Amino acid sequence: MTITKEKNGDVLTVAIDGELTLKTAPELAEELSDELDSIKELIIDLKDCGYTSSAGLRVLLNSYQVLDDNGGKMVLKNVNKVFMDILESTGFLDFLEVEGA
């Protein structure tokens, strides 16, 4: 998995290339941990990420909670059908904002 980050003011865009699995999710968590308290918006571009395991969902949930507690927001972009089905079946669509699905 490759993670590309771009920060513009208090907006952080993170593009993920590869799958979010038990093996790769900790890398994403580490990349986000230092940034979440200093941003107001996190955009996660999933154009090149076709799958997530429960470990990846946990990273998304934790990031969402930190941002929500700080008055920020998180947006998922370019979510493919497989990833969208996972979000829908787990109830994540009830609170996550998704663009470009």
C-alpha positions as CSV (number, residue, x, y, z in Angstrom):
1,M,0.0,0.0,0.0
2,T,1.2,3.5,-0.8
3,I,-0.1,6.6,1.0
4,T,0.2,10.0,-0.5
5,K,-0.6,13.1,1.7
6,E,-1.1,16.7,0.7
7,K,-1.9,19.4,3.3
8,N,-3.5,22.7,2.3
9,G,-4.1,24.8,5.3
10,D,-6.3,22.9,7.7
11,V,-7.4,20.4,5.0
12,L,-5.5,17.1,4.6
13,T,-6.0,14.9,1.5
14,V,-4.8,11.3,1.7
15,A,-4.8,9.0,-1.3
16,I,-4.5,5.3,-0.7
17,D,-3.1,3.0,-3.4
18,G,-3.6,-0.6,-2.4
19,E,-5.8,-2.5,0.1
20,L,-6.5,-1.6,3.7
21,T,-5.8,-4.9,5.5
22,L,-4.7,-6.0,9.0
23,K,-1.2,-5.6,7.7
24,T,-1.5,-2.2,6.1
25,A,-4.0,-0.4,8.3
26,P,-1.5,0.4,11.1
27,E,0.6,2.3,8.5
28,L,-2.4,4.5,7.7
29,A,-3.2,5.0,11.4
30,E,0.4,6.1,11.9
31,E,0.4,8.5,9.0
32,L,-2.8,10.1,10.3
33,S,-2.1,10.2,14.0
34,D,0.2,13.3,13.9
35,E,-2.1,15.2,11.6
36,L,-5.6,14.8,13.0
37,D,-5.4,17.4,15.8
38,S,-4.2,20.1,13.4
39,I,-6.8,19.8,10.7
40,K,-10.5,20.6,10.2
41,E,-11.1,18.4,7.2
42,L,-9.7,15.0,6.1
43,I,-10.3,13.9,2.6
44,I,-9.5,10.2,1.9
45,D,-9.3,9.4,-1.8
46,L,-10.0,5.7,-2.3
47,K,-9.8,5.7,-6.1
48,D,-7.0,3.1,-6.0
49,C,-8.1,1.3,-2.9
50,G,-10.4,-1.5,-3.7
51,Y,-10.9,-3.2,-0.4
52,T,-10.8,-2.7,3.4
53,S,-10.8,-5.2,6.2
54,S,-12.2,-4.5,9.7
55,A,-8.7,-3.2,10.6
56,G,-9.1,-0.5,7.9
57,L,-12.6,0.3,9.1
58,R,-11.3,0.8,12.6
59,V,-8.7,3.4,11.3
60,L,-11.5,5.2,9.5
61,L,-13.7,5.2,12.6
62,N,-11.0,6.4,14.9
63,S,-10.1,9.2,12.5
64,Y,-13.7,10.2,12.1
65,Q,-14.2,10.3,15.9
66,V,-11.1,12.5,16.5
67,L,-12.2,14.9,13.8
68,D,-15.8,15.0,15.0
69,D,-14.7,15.7,18.6
70,N,-12.6,18.6,17.3
71,G,-15.5,20.0,15.1
72,G,-13.9,18.8,11.9
73,K,-15.1,16.4,9.2
74,M,-14.0,13.5,7.1
75,V,-14.9,12.8,3.5
76,L,-14.3,9.7,1.5
77,K,-13.9,10.3,-2.3
78,N,-13.9,8.0,-5.3
79,V,-15.3,5.0,-3.4
80,N,-15.7,1.9,-5.7
81,K,-18.6,-0.5,-5.5
82,V,-16.9,-3.2,-3.3
83,F,-15.7,-0.6,-0.8
84,M,-19.1,1.1,-0.8
85,D,-20.8,-2.3,-0.2
86,I,-18.5,-2.8,2.9
87,L,-19.4,0.7,4.2
88,E,-23.1,0.1,3.7
89,S,-23.2,-3.4,5.3
90,T,-21.2,-2.2,8.4
91,G,-23.4,0.9,8.9
92,F,-20.5,3.4,8.2
93,L,-22.7,5.2,5.6
94,D,-24.9,6.3,8.5
95,F,-22.2,8.8,9.6
96,L,-19.5,9.0,6.9
97,E,-19.7,11.5,4.1
98,V,-19.0,9.9,0.7
99,E,-18.4,11.9,-2.5
100,G,-18.0,10.5,-6.1
101,A,-19.4,7.1,-5.3
